[in-house]
Amino acid sequence: MNQLPSEKIKELGLIFPPAPKPAGVYRPLLIVDKFLYISGQGPVNIDGSLMQGRAGDTLSTEQTKLAARQVGLTMLSTILTHFGDIDKIKRIVKVIGMVNCTPNFINHPTVINGFSELMADVFGRENGIGVRSAVGMMLPDGIPVEVEAMFELH
């Protein structure tokens, strides 16, 4: 039998940053039918500050991948804070990963793997990997990565 996400979180010893407050006029998450939509999340540190940097400039691919993993922890914190029971999530459906990078940076998928690998660890490979896009762009507040996602609920 597959482990529940809440059990996997304990087993992995994950530590979550505080869920960020909306930085504009939007909801952190929204439930429509049996889907949970999560607004774009940036990498929040344990102290509540935002990670900063730009891939191909102040951050290496590996450092930016770690920032994407931190976005995953931030998103899980948002889910736990605003939705509650993470075990009500059946699977991740769609991920849009955005990387703040220089024009010549080409490793967007590798960076977003930091987020995707964490979701696979928490929800299992079958339910933790969905469809995905990984693109480069300018991001607000100098954050290196932003991810928005959609989950299916039980």
C-alpha positions in Angstrom: 0.0 0.0 0.0 1.2 3.5 -0.8 2.2 5.8 2.0 0.0 8.8 2.8 1.6 12.1 1.9 1.4 13.2 5.6 3.4 10.1 6.6 5.9 10.7 3.8 6.4 14.3 5.0 7.2 13.0 8.5 9.5 10.3 7.2 11.5 12.8 5.0 11.7 15.2 8.0 10.6 18.2 5.8 10.6 21.6 7.5 8.2 24.2 6.0 8.6 27.9 5.7 5.6 30.1 6.6 2.9 30.2 4.0 3.3 33.5 2.1 0.5 36.1 2.2 -0.9 37.1 -1.2 1.2 39.9 -2.7 -1.7 41.2 -4.8 -5.4 40.6 -5.5 -5.7 36.8 -5.7 -6.3 33.7 -3.6 -3.5 31.5 -2.5 -5.6 28.5 -3.6 -9.0 27.7 -5.0 -11.0 24.5 -5.1 -13.1 24.0 -8.2 -14.9 20.7 -8.5 -12.3 18.1 -7.5 -9.3 20.2 -8.3 -7.1 22.3 -6.1 -5.4 25.2 -7.9 -2.4 26.8 -6.2 -1.4 30.4 -7.2 2.2 31.0 -8.2 4.6 30.4 -5.2 8.1 31.7 -4.8 10.9 30.3 -2.6 10.3 31.4 1.0 13.0 30.9 3.5 12.3 29.5 7.0 12.5 33.0 8.4 9.7 34.2 6.0 12.1 36.1 3.7 12.2 35.5 -0.1 15.1 33.8 -1.8 16.7 36.1 -4.3 18.8 35.6 -7.5 18.9 34.9 -11.2 19.9 31.7 -12.9 22.9 32.2 -15.2 23.9 35.4 -13.3 24.0 35.2 -9.4 22.9 31.6 -9.2 24.2 28.4 -10.7 21.8 25.8 -12.2 22.2 23.7 -9.0 21.5 26.7 -6.7 18.4 27.5 -8.7 17.3 23.9 -8.6 17.5 24.1 -4.8 15.4 27.3 -4.9 12.8 25.3 -6.9 12.8 22.7 -4.2 12.2 25.4 -1.7 9.2 26.6 -3.8 7.9 23.0 -3.3 8.2 23.3 0.4 6.5 26.7 0.3 3.6 25.3 -1.8 3.2 22.4 0.6 3.1 25.0 3.5 0.4 26.9 1.6 -1.6 23.7 1.1 -1.3 22.8 4.8 -2.1 26.3 6.0 -5.1 27.2 3.7 -6.4 23.7 2.7 -5.5 21.5 5.7 -5.5 17.8 5.1 -2.8 17.0 2.5 -4.0 13.4 2.4 -7.1 14.6 0.5 -4.8 15.2 -2.5 -4.9 12.4 -4.9 -2.3 13.5 -7.4 -0.5 16.5 -9.0 -2.0 17.2 -12.4 -0.1 20.2 -13.9 2.9 22.3 -13.0 4.0 25.6 -14.6 7.6 26.4 -13.6 9.1 29.8 -14.2 12.8 30.5 -13.9 14.2 34.0 -13.5 17.3 33.8 -15.8 19.6 35.4 -18.2 18.7 35.2 -21.9 21.4 32.5 -22.6 20.3 30.2 -19.7 19.0 26.9 -21.1 18.5 24.6 -18.1 14.9 25.5 -17.2 13.8 21.8 -17.0 16.7 20.9 -14.7 15.8 23.7 -12.4 12.1 22.8 -12.2 13.1 19.2 -11.4 13.9 20.6 -7.9 10.2 21.1 -7.4 9.1 18.0 -9.3 11.4 15.6 -7.5 10.1 16.9 -4.1 6.4 16.3 -5.2 7.4 12.8 -6.4 9.0 12.1 -3.0 5.8 13.3 -1.1 3.1 11.9 -3.3 4.9 9.0 -4.9 6.2 8.6 -8.5 2.8 7.7 -9.9 0.8 10.5 -8.3 3.6 13.1 -7.7 4.5 13.6 -11.4 2.1 15.4 -13.7 2.3 17.4 -16.9 4.7 20.3 -16.8 6.1 23.4 -18.5 9.4 25.0 -17.6 10.1 28.5 -19.0 12.4 31.4 -18.4 11.2 35.0 -17.7 11.6 37.9 -15.4 10.0 37.3 -12.0 8.8 39.7 -9.3 10.8 40.7 -6.2 14.0 39.2 -7.7 12.9 35.6 -6.9 14.8 32.9 -8.8 11.8 30.6 -9.4 8.0 30.6 -9.3 5.7 27.6 -9.6 2.0 27.3 -9.9 0.2 23.9 -9.8 -3.0 22.0 -10.0 -3.9 19.0 -7.9 -6.7 16.4 -8.2 -8.5 15.7 -4.9 -9.9 12.4 -3.8 
